[in-house]
Amino acid sequence: MSRVTFWNWIGRSHEEIAQFREDWTNGTRYGEVKGYDGPPIPSPALPPTHLKPRGRVR
């Protein structure tokens, strides 16, 4: 199975990573980090290219 990795997310496609980022930015998917009192850490912008899955390298 191929995976796309970006920041702290691992997904199956560029679109899935983009959705993870949008959910993080909107605060709709991820819960509160216990013990952290600061504002949410903003995710970096997606690169200007399409993220490509990588297969397993042996």
C-alpha distance matrix in Angstrom:
0.0 3.8 6.6 10.3 12.9 16.6 19.5 18.7 15.8 12.0 10.6 8.3 11.2 14.6 16.3 14.7 15.8 19.1 19.6 19.0 21.6 24.0 23.9 24.6 27.4 28.9 28.7 27.3 24.2 24.7 27.6 30.3 30.0 32.8 35.3 34.5 37.4 36.5 35.0 31.3 29.8 28.9 25.5 25.6 25.5 22.4 22.8 24.5 21.6 18.4 15.5 12.8 9.1 8.6 6.5 7.6 11.3 13.5
3.8 0.0 3.8 7.0 10.0 13.5 16.8 16.6 13.8 10.2 8.7 6.5 8.6 11.6 13.9 12.8 13.3 16.5 17.6 17.2 19.2 21.8 22.2 22.7 25.2 27.1 27.2 26.2 23.2 23.7 26.8 29.4 29.0 32.1 34.4 33.2 35.9 34.7 33.1 29.3 27.6 26.4 22.8 22.5 22.3 19.1 19.2 20.9 17.9 14.9 11.8 9.1 5.3 5.2 4.5 7.0 10.4 13.4
6.6 3.8 0.0 3.8 6.4 10.0 13.1 12.8 10.1 6.5 5.7 5.0 7.2 9.6 12.1 10.5 10.3 13.8 15.0 14.0 15.9 18.8 19.1 19.3 21.8 23.9 23.9 23.2 20.2 20.5 23.6 26.0 25.6 28.7 30.9 29.5 32.2 31.0 29.4 25.6 23.8 22.7 19.2 19.0 19.1 16.1 16.6 18.8 16.3 13.5 10.0 8.3 4.9 5.6 6.8 8.7 11.7 15.0
10.3 7.0 3.8 0.0 3.8 6.7 10.3 10.8 8.2 5.6 5.1 5.6 5.9 7.0 9.9 8.9 7.6 10.8 12.7 11.8 13.0 16.0 16.9 16.9 19.0 21.4 21.7 21.4 18.9 19.1 22.5 24.7 24.2 27.6 29.6 27.8 30.3 28.7 26.8 23.1 21.1 19.7 16.0 15.5 15.4 12.4 12.9 15.2 13.0 10.5 6.8 6.3 4.6 6.5 9.2 11.4 13.8 17.3
12.9 10.0 6.4 3.8 0.0 3.8 6.8 7.4 5.8 4.5 6.4 8.7 9.1 9.1 11.9 10.4 7.9 11.2 13.1 11.3 11.9 15.4 16.2 15.3 17.5 20.2 20.3 20.5 17.9 17.5 20.6 22.4 21.5 24.8 26.5 24.7 27.2 25.6 24.0 20.4 18.1 17.0 13.4 13.0 13.7 11.4 12.2 15.2 13.8 12.1 8.4 9.0 8.0 8.9 11.6 12.8 14.7 18.1
16.6 13.5 10.0 6.7 3.8 0.0 3.8 6.0 5.4 6.6 8.4 11.1 10.6 9.2 11.7 10.7 7.2 9.5 11.9 9.9 9.4 13.1 14.3 12.9 14.6 17.7 18.0 18.8 16.7 16.2 19.3 20.7 20.0 23.4 24.9 22.6 24.8 22.8 21.0 17.5 15.0 13.5 9.9 9.3 10.1 8.3 9.6 13.0 12.4 11.5 8.4 10.5 10.7 12.0 15.1 16.5 18.0 21.4
19.5 16.8 13.1 10.3 6.8 3.8 0.0 3.8 5.7 8.4 11.0 14.2 14.0 12.6 14.5 13.1 9.5 11.3 13.2 10.5 9.3 13.1 13.9 11.6 13.2 16.6 16.5 17.9 16.0 14.8 17.4 18.2 17.1 20.5 21.6 19.2 21.4 19.3 17.8 14.5 11.7 10.8 7.5 7.5 9.8 9.3 11.1 14.8 15.1 14.7 12.0 14.2 14.4 15.4 18.3 19.1 20.5 23.7
18.7 16.6 12.8 10.8 7.4 6.0 3.8 0.0 3.8 6.9 10.1 13.7 14.4 13.9 15.3 13.0 9.9 12.3 13.2 9.8 9.7 13.4 13.1 10.8 13.3 16.2 15.3 16.4 13.9 12.2 14.6 15.7 14.4 17.7 19.2 17.3 19.9 18.4 17.3 13.8 11.6 11.7 9.0 10.3 12.8 12.4 14.6 18.2 18.2 17.3 14.2 16.0 15.3 16.2 18.5 18.9 20.7 23.6
15.8 13.8 10.1 8.2 5.8 5.4 5.7 3.8 0.0 3.8 6.4 10.1 11.0 10.9 12.1 9.5 6.8 9.9 10.5 7.3 8.4 11.9 11.6 10.4 13.2 15.7 15.0 15.3 12.6 11.8 14.8 16.7 16.1 19.5 21.5 19.8 22.3 20.9 19.4 15.6 14.0 13.5 10.4 11.7 13.2 11.9 14.2 17.5 17.0 15.4 12.3 13.7 12.7 14.2 16.4 17.3 19.6 22.7
12.0 10.2 6.5 5.6 4.5 6.6 8.4 6.9 3.8 0.0 3.8 7.2 9.0 10.1 11.6 8.9 7.3 11.0 11.6 9.2 11.1 14.3 14.1 13.5 16.5 18.6 18.1 17.8 14.7 14.4 17.4 19.6 19.1 22.3 24.5 23.1 25.8 24.6 23.1 19.4 17.8 17.2 13.9 14.7 15.7 13.7 15.4 18.4 17.1 14.9 11.4 11.9 10.0 11.3 13.0 13.9 16.6 19.6
10.6 8.7 5.7 5.1 6.4 8.4 11.0 10.1 6.4 3.8 0.0 3.8 5.7 7.7 8.7 5.9 5.8 9.5 9.8 8.6 11.1 13.7 13.6 14.1 16.8 18.5 18.4 17.5 14.6 15.3 18.6 21.3 21.4 24.7 27.2 25.7 28.1 26.9 25.0 21.2 19.9 18.8 15.5 16.2 16.3 13.7 15.5 17.9 16.2 13.4 10.3 10.5 8.6 10.8 12.4 14.2 17.3 20.4
8.3 6.5 5.0 5.6 8.7 11.1 14.2 13.7 10.1 7.2 3.8 0.0 3.8 7.3 8.3 6.5 7.8 11.0 11.4 11.3 13.8 15.9 16.1 17.2 19.7 21.1 21.4 20.1 17.4 18.5 21.9 24.8 25.0 28.3 30.9 29.5 31.8 30.6 28.5 24.7 23.5 22.1 18.6 18.9 18.5 15.4 16.6 18.4 16.1 12.8 10.1 9.2 6.8 9.5 10.7 13.1 16.4 19.6
11.2 8.6 7.2 5.9 9.1 10.6 14.0 14.4 11.0 9.0 5.7 3.8 0.0 3.8 5.3 5.2 6.5 8.7 10.0 10.8 12.6 14.4 15.5 16.8 18.6 20.1 21.1 20.0 17.9 19.3 22.9 25.7 26.1 29.6 32.0 30.2 32.3 30.6 28.2 24.5 23.1 21.1 17.6 17.4 16.2 12.9 13.9 15.2 12.8 9.3 7.3 7.1 6.4 10.0 12.1 15.1 17.9 21.4
14.6 11.6 9.6 7.0 9.1 9.2 12.6 13.9 10.9 10.1 7.7 7.3 3.8 0.0 3.8 5.5 5.2 6.1 8.7 9.9 10.6 12.3 14.2 15.3 16.5 18.3 19.8 19.2 17.6 19.1 22.8 25.3 25.7 29.4 31.5 29.3 31.1 29.0 26.4 22.8 21.1 18.7 15.2 14.5 12.9 9.4 10.5 11.6 9.7 6.4 5.0 6.7 7.9 11.5 14.4 17.4 19.7 23.4
16.3 13.9 12.1 9.9 11.9 11.7 14.5 15.3 12.1 11.6 8.7 8.3 5.3 3.8 0.0 3.8 5.4 5.0 6.2 8.7 9.8 10.5 12.2 14.2 15.2 16.4 18.1 17.0 15.7 17.8 21.6 24.3 25.4 29.0 31.4 29.3 30.8 28.8 26.0 22.4 21.3 18.8 15.7 15.7 13.8 10.9 12.7 13.4 12.1 9.0 8.7 10.3 11.1 14.8 17.3 20.3 22.9 26.5
14.7 12.8 10.5 8.9 10.4 10.7 13.1 13.0 9.5 8.9 5.9 6.5 5.2 5.5 3.8 0.0 3.8 5.4 5.1 6.3 8.7 9.8 10.5 12.3 14.2 15.3 16.2 14.9 13.0 14.9 18.6 21.5 22.5 26.0 28.6 26.8 28.5 27.0 24.4 20.6 19.8 17.9 14.9 15.6 14.6 12.0 14.3 15.9 14.7 11.7 10.2 11.5 11.2 14.5 16.6 19.1 22.1 25.5
15.8 13.3 10.3 7.6 7.9 7.2 9.5 9.9 6.8 7.3 5.8 7.8 6.5 5.2 5.4 3.8 0.0 3.8 5.4 5.0 6.2 8.6 9.8 10.5 12.3 14.2 15.1 14.7 12.8 13.9 17.6 20.1 20.6 24.2 26.5 24.4 26.1 24.3 21.8 18.1 16.8 14.8 11.5 11.9 11.3 8.9 11.4 13.6 12.9 10.6 8.6 10.7 10.9 13.9 16.5 18.7 21.3 24.8
19.1 16.5 13.8 10.8 11.2 9.5 11.3 12.3 9.9 11.0 9.5 11.0 8.7 6.1 5.0 5.4 3.8 0.0 3.8 5.5 5.1 6.2 8.6 9.9 10.5 12.3 14.1 13.8 12.9 14.6 18.3 20.6 21.6 25.3 27.5 25.0 26.3 24.1 21.2 17.6 16.5 13.9 10.9 11.2 9.6 7.5 10.5 12.1 12.1 10.2 9.6 12.4 13.5 16.8 19.6 22.1 24.5 28.2
19.6 17.6 15.0 12.7 13.1 11.9 13.2 13.2 10.5 11.6 9.8 11.4 10.0 8.7 6.2 5.1 5.4 3.8 0.0 3.8 5.4 5.0 6.1 8.5 9.8 10.4 11.9 10.8 9.9 12.3 16.0 18.7 20.2 23.8 26.3 24.2 25.4 23.6 20.7 17.1 16.8 14.6 12.2 13.6 12.5 11.0 14.3 15.8 15.8 13.7 12.9 15.2 15.6 18.9 21.3 23.6 26.4 29.8
19.0 17.2 14.0 11.8 11.3 9.9 10.5 9.8 7.3 9.2 8.6 11.3 10.8 9.9 8.7 6.3 5.0 5.5 3.8 0.0 3.8 5.5 5.1 6.1 8.6 9.9 10.3 9.8 8.0 9.3 13.1 15.7 16.8 20.4 22.9 20.9 22.4 20.8 18.2 14.5 14.1 12.5 10.1 12.0 12.1 11.1 14.5 16.8 16.9 15.1 13.4 15.7 15.6 18.3 20.7 22.5 25.2 28.5
21.6 19.2 15.9 13.0 11.9 9.4 9.3 9.7 8.4 11.1 11.1 13.8 12.6 10.6 9.8 8.7 6.2 5.1 5.4 3.8 0.0 3.8 5.4 5.0 6.1 8.6 9.8 10.4 9.7 10.6 14.1 15.9 16.8 20.6 22.6 20.0 21.1 19.0 16.2 12.6 11.7 9.4 6.9 8.7 8.6 8.4 12.1 14.5 15.4 14.3 13.1 16.1 16.7 19.5 22.3 24.1 26.4 29.9
24.0 21.8 18.8 16.0 15.4 13.1 13.1 13.4 11.9 14.3 13.7 15.9 14.4 12.3 10.5 9.8 8.6 6.2 5.0 5.5 3.8 0.0 3.8 5.4 5.1 6.1 8.4 8.6 9.1 11.0 14.4 16.4 18.0 21.7 23.9 21.3 21.9 19.8 16.5 13.3 13.3 10.7 9.3 11.2 10.4 10.5 14.2 15.9 17.1 16.0 15.5 18.5 19.3 22.4 25.1 27.2 29.7 33.2
23.9 22.2 19.1 16.9 16.2 14.3 13.9 13.1 11.6 14.1 13.6 16.1 15.5 14.2 12.2 10.5 9.8 8.6 6.1 5.1 5.4 3.8 0.0 3.8 5.5 5.1 5.9 5.2 5.4 7.6 11.0 13.4 15.4 19.0 21.5 19.3 20.1 18.6 15.6 12.3 13.1 11.6 10.6 13.3 13.4 13.6 17.3 19.4 20.2 18.8 17.8 20.4 20.6 23.4 25.8 27.6 30.3 33.5
24.6 22.7 19.3 16.9 15.3 12.9 11.6 10.8 10.4 13.5 14.1 17.2 16.8 15.3 14.2 12.3 10.5 9.9 8.5 6.1 5.0 5.4 3.8 0.0 3.8 5.5 5.1 6.6 6.4 6.5 9.6 11.2 12.6 16.3 18.5 16.0 16.9 15.2 12.4 8.8 9.3 8.2 7.6 10.9 12.0 12.9 16.6 19.2 20.3 19.4 18.0 20.8 21.0 23.4 25.9 27.4 29.8 33.0
27.4 25.2 21.8 19.0 17.5 14.6 13.2 13.3 13.2 16.5 16.8 19.7 18.6 16.5 15.2 14.2 12.3 10.5 9.8 8.6 6.1 5.1 5.5 3.8 0.0 3.8 5.5 8.0 9.3 9.8 12.3 13.2 14.8 18.3 20.0 17.1 17.3 15.0 11.5 8.5 9.1 6.9 7.2 10.1 10.6 12.3 16.1 18.2 20.0 19.6 18.9 22.1 22.8 25.5 28.2 29.9 32.2 35.5
28.9 27.1 23.9 21.4 20.2 17.7 16.6 16.2 15.7 18.6 18.5 21.1 20.1 18.3 16.4 15.3 14.2 12.3 10.4 9.9 8.6 6.1 5.1 5.5 3.8 0.0 3.8 5.5 8.1 9.6 11.7 13.1 15.5 18.8 20.8 18.2 18.0 16.2 12.8 10.3 11.9 10.4 11.0 13.9 14.0 15.4 19.2 21.0 22.7 21.9 21.4 24.4 25.0 27.9 30.4 32.2 34.7 38.0
28.7 27.2 23.9 21.7 20.3 18.0 16.5 15.3 15.0 18.1 18.4 21.4 21.1 19.8 18.1 16.2 15.1 14.1 11.9 10.3 9.8 8.4 5.9 5.1 5.5 3.8 0.0 3.8 6.0 6.5 8.0 9.4 12.0 15.2 17.5 15.3 15.3 14.1 11.2 8.6 11.0 10.6 11.6 15.0 16.0 17.4 21.2 23.4 24.9 23.9 22.9 25.6 25.7 28.3 30.6 32.0 34.5 37.6
27.3 26.2 23.2 21.4 20.5 18.8 17.9 16.4 15.3 17.8 17.5 20.1 20.0 19.2 17.0 14.9 14.7 13.8 10.8 9.8 10.4 8.6 5.2 6.6 8.0 5.5 3.8 0.0 3.8 6.3 8.3 10.8 13.8 16.8 19.7 18.0 18.3 17.6 14.8 12.2 14.4 13.9 14.1 17.4 17.9 18.6 22.4 24.4 25.5 24.0 22.9 25.4 25.2 27.9 29.9 31.4 34.3 37.3
24.2 23.2 20.2 18.9 17.9 16.7 16.0 13.9 12.6 14.7 14.6 17.4 17.9 17.6 15.7 13.0 12.8 12.9 9.9 8.0 9.7 9.1 5.4 6.4 9.3 8.1 6.0 3.8 0.0 3.8 6.8 10.1 12.6 15.7 18.8 17.5 18.6 18.1 15.8 12.7 14.4 14.3 13.8 17.1 17.9 18.1 21.8 24.2 24.7 22.9 21.3 23.4 22.8 25.3 27.0 28.3 31.2 34.1
24.7 23.7 20.5 19.1 17.5 16.2 14.8 12.2 11.8 14.4 15.3 18.5 19.3 19.1 17.8 14.9 13.9 14.6 12.3 9.3 10.6 11.0 7.6 6.5 9.8 9.6 6.5 6.3 3.8 0.0 3.8 6.9 8.9 12.1 15.2 14.0 15.6 15.4 13.6 10.5 12.2 13.0 12.9 16.4 18.1 18.6 22.2 25.0 25.6 24.2 22.2 24.2 23.4 25.5 27.2 28.0 30.7 33.5
27.6 26.8 23.6 22.5 20.6 19.3 17.4 14.6 14.8 17.4 18.6 21.9 22.9 22.8 21.6 18.6 17.6 18.3 16.0 13.1 14.1 14.4 11.0 9.6 12.3 11.7 8.0 8.3 6.8 3.8 0.0 3.8 6.5 9.1 12.4 11.8 13.3 14.0 12.9 10.6 13.0 14.7 15.2 19.0 21.0 21.9 25.5 28.3 29.1 27.8 25.7 27.7 26.8 28.6 30.2 30.7 33.4 35.9
30.3 29.4 26.0 24.7 22.4 20.7 18.2 15.7 16.7 19.6 21.3 24.8 25.7 25.3 24.3 21.5 20.1 20.6 18.7 15.7 15.9 16.4 13.4 11.2 13.2 13.1 9.4 10.8 10.1 6.9 3.8 0.0 3.8 6.0 9.0 8.3 9.7 10.8 10.4 9.0 11.7 14.2 15.5 19.2 21.7 23.2 26.6 29.6 30.8 29.8 27.7 29.9 29.2 30.8 32.5 32.8 35.2 37.7
30.0 29.0 25.6 24.2 21.5 20.0 17.1 14.4 16.1 19.1 21.4 25.0 26.1 25.7 25.4 22.5 20.6 21.6 20.2 16.8 16.8 18.0 15.4 12.6 14.8 15.5 12.0 13.8 12.6 8.9 6.5 3.8 0.0 3.8 6.4 5.8 8.4 9.7 10.4 9.1 10.9 14.0 15.2 18.8 21.7 23.2 26.4 29.7 30.7 30.0 27.6 29.7 28.8 30.0 31.7 31.7 33.8 36.0
32.8 32.1 28.7 27.6 24.8 23.4 20.5 17.7 19.5 22.3 24.7 28.3 29.6 29.4 29.0 26.0 24.2 25.3 23.8 20.4 20.6 21.7 19.0 16.3 18.3 18.8 15.2 16.8 15.7 12.1 9.1 6.0 3.8 0.0 3.8 5.6 8.2 10.8 12.4 12.0 14.0 17.4 18.8 22.3 25.3 26.9 30.0 33.4 34.4 33.7 31.2 33.2 32.2 33.2 34.6 34.3 36.4 38.4
35.3 34.4 30.9 29.6 26.5 24.9 21.6 19.2 21.5 24.5 27.2 30.9 32.0 31.5 31.4 28.6 26.5 27.5 26.3 22.9 22.6 23.9 21.5 18.5 20.0 20.8 17.5 19.7 18.8 15.2 12.4 9.0 6.4 3.8 0.0 3.8 6.3 9.4 12.0 12.6 14.2 17.9 19.7 22.9 26.2 28.2 31.1 34.5 35.8 35.3 32.9 35.0 34.2 35.0 36.6 36.2 37.9 39.9
34.5 33.2 29.5 27.8 24.7 22.6 19.2 17.3 19.8 23.1 25.7 29.5 30.2 29.3 29.3 26.8 24.4 25.0 24.2 20.9 20.0 21.3 19.3 16.0 17.1 18.2 15.3 18.0 17.5 14.0 11.8 8.3 5.8 5.6 3.8 0.0 3.8 5.8 8.4 9.1 10.6 14.3 16.5 19.6 22.9 25.1 28.0 31.3 32.9 32.7 30.5 32.9 32.4 33.4 35.3 35.2 36.9 39.1
37.4 35.9 32.2 30.3 27.2 24.8 21.4 19.9 22.3 25.8 28.1 31.8 32.3 31.1 30.8 28.5 26.1 26.3 25.4 22.4 21.1 21.9 20.1 16.9 17.3 18.0 15.3 18.3 18.6 15.6 13.3 9.7 8.4 8.2 6.3 3.8 0.0 3.8 6.9 9.0 11.2 14.6 17.5 20.6 23.6 26.2 29.2 32.3 34.2 34.2 32.4 35.0 34.8 36.1 38.2 38.3 40.0 42.4
36.5 34.7 31.0 28.7 25.6 22.8 19.3 18.4 20.9 24.6 26.9 30.6 30.6 29.0 28.8 27.0 24.3 24.1 23.6 20.8 19.0 19.8 18.6 15.2 15.0 16.2 14.1 17.6 18.1 15.4 14.0 10.8 9.7 10.8 9.4 5.8 3.8 0.0 3.8 6.6 8.3 11.5 14.7 17.5 20.5 23.3 26.2 29.2 31.3 31.7 30.1 32.9 33.1 34.5 36.9 37.2 38.8 41.4
35.0 33.1 29.4 26.8 24.0 21.0 17.8 17.3 19.4 23.1 25.0 28.5 28.2 26.4 26.0 24.4 21.8 21.2 20.7 18.2 16.2 16.5 15.6 12.4 11.5 12.8 11.2 14.8 15.8 13.6 12.9 10.4 10.4 12.4 12.0 8.4 6.9 3.8 0.0 3.8 6.3 8.8 12.2 15.1 17.7 20.6 23.7 26.5 28.7 29.0 27.7 30.8 31.2 32.9 35.5 36.2 37.9 40.7
31.3 29.3 25.6 23.1 20.4 17.5 14.5 13.8 15.6 19.4 21.2 24.7 24.5 22.8 22.4 20.6 18.1 17.6 17.1 14.5 12.6 13.3 12.3 8.8 8.5 10.3 8.6 12.2 12.7 10.5 10.6 9.0 9.1 12.0 12.6 9.1 9.0 6.6 3.8 0.0 3.8 6.1 9.0 12.4 15.0 17.5 20.7 23.6 25.6 25.7 24.2 27.2 27.5 29.2 31.8 32.6 34.4 37.3
29.8 27.6 23.8 21.1 18.1 15.0 11.7 11.6 14.0 17.8 19.9 23.5 23.1 21.1 21.3 19.8 16.8 16.5 16.8 14.1 11.7 13.3 13.1 9.3 9.1 11.9 11.0 14.4 14.4 12.2 13.0 11.7 10.9 14.0 14.2 10.6 11.2 8.3 6.3 3.8 0.0 3.8 6.4 9.4 12.5 15.1 18.0 21.1 23.1 23.4 21.9 24.9 25.4 26.9 29.6 30.4 31.9 34.9
28.9 26.4 22.7 19.7 17.0 13.5 10.8 11.7 13.5 17.2 18.8 22.1 21.1 18.7 18.8 17.9 14.8 13.9 14.6 12.5 9.4 10.7 11.6 8.2 6.9 10.4 10.6 13.9 14.3 13.0 14.7 14.2 14.0 17.4 17.9 14.3 14.6 11.5 8.8 6.1 3.8 0.0 3.8 6.5 9.0 12.0 14.9 17.7 20.0 20.5 19.4 22.7 23.7 25.5 28.5 29.7 31.3 34.5
25.5 22.8 19.2 16.0 13.4 9.9 7.5 9.0 10.4 13.9 15.5 18.6 17.6 15.2 15.7 14.9 11.5 10.9 12.2 10.1 6.9 9.3 10.6 7.6 7.2 11.0 11.6 14.1 13.8 12.9 15.2 15.5 15.2 18.8 19.7 16.5 17.5 14.7 12.2 9.0 6.4 3.8 0.0 3.8 6.5 8.7 11.8 14.9 16.7 17.0 15.7 19.0 19.9 21.8 24.9 26.2 27.8 31.0
25.6 22.5 19.0 15.5 13.0 9.3 7.5 10.3 11.7 14.7 16.2 18.9 17.4 14.5 15.7 15.6 11.9 11.2 13.6 12.0 8.7 11.2 13.3 10.9 10.1 13.9 15.0 17.4 17.1 16.4 19.0 19.2 18.8 22.3 22.9 19.6 20.6 17.5 15.1 12.4 9.4 6.5 3.8 0.0 3.8 6.4 8.7 11.9 14.0 15.0 14.0 17.4 18.9 20.7 24.1 25.6 26.7 30.1
25.5 22.3 19.1 15.4 13.7 10.1 9.8 12.8 13.2 15.7 16.3 18.5 16.2 12.9 13.8 14.6 11.3 9.6 12.5 12.1 8.6 10.4 13.4 12.0 10.6 14.0 16.0 17.9 17.9 18.1 21.0 21.7 21.7 25.3 26.2 22.9 23.6 20.5 17.7 15.0 12.5 9.0 6.5 3.8 0.0 3.8 6.3 8.7 11.3 12.5 12.4 16.1 18.2 20.4 23.9 25.9 27.2 30.8
22.4 19.1 16.1 12.4 11.4 8.3 9.3 12.4 11.9 13.7 13.7 15.4 12.9 9.4 10.9 12.0 8.9 7.5 11.0 11.1 8.4 10.5 13.6 12.9 12.3 15.4 17.4 18.6 18.1 18.6 21.9 23.2 23.2 26.9 28.2 25.1 26.2 23.3 20.6 17.5 15.1 12.0 8.7 6.4 3.8 0.0 3.8 6.5 8.1 8.8 8.7 12.4 14.7 17.2 20.7 23.0 24.4 28.0
22.8 19.2 16.6 12.9 12.2 9.6 11.1 14.6 14.2 15.4 15.5 16.6 13.9 10.5 12.7 14.3 11.4 10.5 14.3 14.5 12.1 14.2 17.3 16.6 16.1 19.2 21.2 22.4 21.8 22.2 25.5 26.6 26.4 30.0 31.1 28.0 29.2 26.2 23.7 20.7 18.0 14.9 11.8 8.7 6.3 3.8 0.0 3.8 5.4 7.4 7.9 11.4 14.3 16.4 20.1 22.4 23.3 27.0
24.5 20.9 18.8 15.2 15.2 13.0 14.8 18.2 17.5 18.4 17.9 18.4 15.2 11.6 13.4 15.9 13.6 12.1 15.8 16.8 14.5 15.9 19.4 19.2 18.2 21.0 23.4 24.4 24.2 25.0 28.3 29.6 29.7 33.4 34.5 31.3 32.3 29.2 26.5 23.6 21.1 17.7 14.9 11.9 8.7 6.5 3.8 0.0 3.8 6.9 9.1 12.3 15.7 18.0 21.7 24.4 25.2 29.0
21.6 17.9 16.3 13.0 13.8 12.4 15.1 18.2 17.0 17.1 16.2 16.1 12.8 9.7 12.1 14.7 12.9 12.1 15.8 16.9 15.4 17.1 20.2 20.3 20.0 22.7 24.9 25.5 24.7 25.6 29.1 30.8 30.7 34.4 35.8 32.9 34.2 31.3 28.7 25.6 23.1 20.0 16.7 14.0 11.3 8.1 5.4 3.8 0.0 3.8 6.3 9.0 12.6 14.9 18.5 21.4 22.2 26.0
18.4 14.9 13.5 10.5 12.1 11.5 14.7 17.3 15.4 14.9 13.4 12.8 9.3 6.4 9.0 11.7 10.6 10.2 13.7 15.1 14.3 16.0 18.8 19.4 19.6 21.9 23.9 24.0 22.9 24.2 27.8 29.8 30.0 33.7 35.3 32.7 34.2 31.7 29.0 25.7 23.4 20.5 17.0 15.0 12.5 8.8 7.4 6.9 3.8 0.0 3.8 6.2 9.8 12.6 16.0 19.2 20.5 24.3
15.5 11.8 10.0 6.8 8.4 8.4 12.0 14.2 12.3 11.4 10.3 10.1 7.3 5.0 8.7 10.2 8.6 9.6 12.9 13.4 13.1 15.5 17.8 18.0 18.9 21.4 22.9 22.9 21.3 22.2 25.7 27.7 27.6 31.2 32.9 30.5 32.4 30.1 27.7 24.2 21.9 19.4 15.7 14.0 12.4 8.7 7.9 9.1 6.3 3.8 0.0 3.8 6.8 9.5 13.1 16.0 17.5 21.3
12.8 9.1 8.3 6.3 9.0 10.5 14.2 16.0 13.7 11.9 10.5 9.2 7.1 6.7 10.3 11.5 10.7 12.4 15.2 15.7 16.1 18.5 20.4 20.8 22.1 24.4 25.6 25.4 23.4 24.2 27.7 29.9 29.7 33.2 35.0 32.9 35.0 32.9 30.8 27.2 24.9 22.7 19.0 17.4 16.1 12.4 11.4 12.3 9.0 6.2 3.8 0.0 3.8 6.4 9.8 13.0 14.5 18.3
9.1 5.3 4.9 4.6 8.0 10.7 14.4 15.3 12.7 10.0 8.6 6.8 6.4 7.9 11.1 11.2 10.9 13.5 15.6 15.6 16.7 19.3 20.6 21.0 22.8 25.0 25.7 25.2 22.8 23.4 26.8 29.2 28.8 32.2 34.2 32.4 34.8 33.1 31.2 27.5 25.4 23.7 19.9 18.9 18.2 14.7 14.3 15.7 12.6 9.8 6.8 3.8 0.0 3.8 6.6 9.8 12.0 15.7
8.6 5.2 5.6 6.5 8.9 12.0 15.4 16.2 14.2 11.3 10.8 9.5 10.0 11.5 14.8 14.5 13.9 16.8 18.9 18.3 19.5 22.4 23.4 23.4 25.5 27.9 28.3 27.9 25.3 25.5 28.6 30.8 30.0 33.2 35.0 33.4 36.1 34.5 32.9 29.2 26.9 25.5 21.8 20.7 20.4 17.2 16.4 18.0 14.9 12.6 9.5 6.4 3.8 0.0 3.7 6.6 8.3 12.0
6.5 4.5 6.8 9.2 11.6 15.1 18.3 18.5 16.4 13.0 12.4 10.7 12.1 14.4 17.3 16.6 16.5 19.6 21.3 20.7 22.3 25.1 25.8 25.9 28.2 30.4 30.6 29.9 27.0 27.2 30.2 32.5 31.7 34.6 36.6 35.3 38.2 36.9 35.5 31.8 29.6 28.5 24.9 24.1 23.9 20.7 20.1 21.7 18.5 16.0 13.1 9.8 6.6 3.7 0.0 3.7 6.3 9.6
7.6 7.0 8.7 11.4 12.8 16.5 19.1 18.9 17.3 13.9 14.2 13.1 15.1 17.4 20.3 19.1 18.7 22.1 23.6 22.5 24.1 27.2 27.6 27.4 29.9 32.2 32.0 31.4 28.3 28.0 30.7 32.8 31.7 34.3 36.2 35.2 38.3 37.2 36.2 32.6 30.4 29.7 26.2 25.6 25.9 23.0 22.4 24.4 21.4 19.2 16.0 13.0 9.8 6.6 3.7 0.0 3.8 6.5
11.3 10.4 11.7 13.8 14.7 18.0 20.5 20.7 19.6 16.6 17.3 16.4 17.9 19.7 22.9 22.1 21.3 24.5 26.4 25.2 26.4 29.7 30.3 29.8 32.2 34.7 34.5 34.3 31.2 30.7 33.4 35.2 33.8 36.4 37.9 36.9 40.0 38.8 37.9 34.4 31.9 31.3 27.8 26.7 27.2 24.4 23.3 25.2 22.2 20.5 17.5 14.5 12.0 8.3 6.3 3.8 0.0 3.8
13.5 13.4 15.0 17.3 18.1 21.4 23.7 23.6 22.7 19.6 20.4 19.6 21.4 23.4 26.5 25.5 24.8 28.2 29.8 28.5 29.9 33.2 33.5 33.0 35.5 38.0 37.6 37.3 34.1 33.5 35.9 37.7 36.0 38.4 39.9 39.1 42.4 41.4 40.7 37.3 34.9 34.5 31.0 30.1 30.8 28.0 27.0 29.0 26.0 24.3 21.3 18.3 15.7 12.0 9.6 6.5 3.8 0.0
